[in-house]
Amino acid sequence: MRKPRDYNSELKALQDKAVQLTARKVQQLGELVIATGADALPVELLAGALLTATDTSDLVTKEEWRTRGAAFFQKSRRSAGQGDRRQSAGTSTNRSGAGTASEQAST
């Protein structure tokens, strides 16, 4: 005879997993804000920029933003191996290897 399923424990496990995924998403979004240097912006400005991005229906503009974002992540991956050199040179890097906001602005 088969053992009956414990739906309550399965549901609890799924809810716990959902909470963990939400927490990870929030953490990653925070890391992205820091990596791009957007943490130096006023919260209202950052919120306005994000709202504009979500409201924009212009596909050309969205593609330009997507291309720029992809280039940012490619740059981050390439510079990840150079992180130790940057640290010793006195500039800080984050976990993804992207430099400070001033470094990114100068490129």
C-alpha angles and dihedrals in degrees: 000000000000122000112247116248118251100225094178094059091044091051091048090051091051091049091050090050090050091052091050092049091049091050091049091049092051091048093049092049089052091050090050092052090051094044092053093047091242090128087080091062122091111263092240092055093048092048091049092051092050092047090051090051092052093045095048114105096177104117094198092056092046091050090051090051091047091050091049091048092049090050089051092055092045089052090049092053093047093049094046090088090051094054095102091052091051092048091054091047089061101256122117125235130192127229094275091055095246114141129236123292091259091054091050092047091053093056 
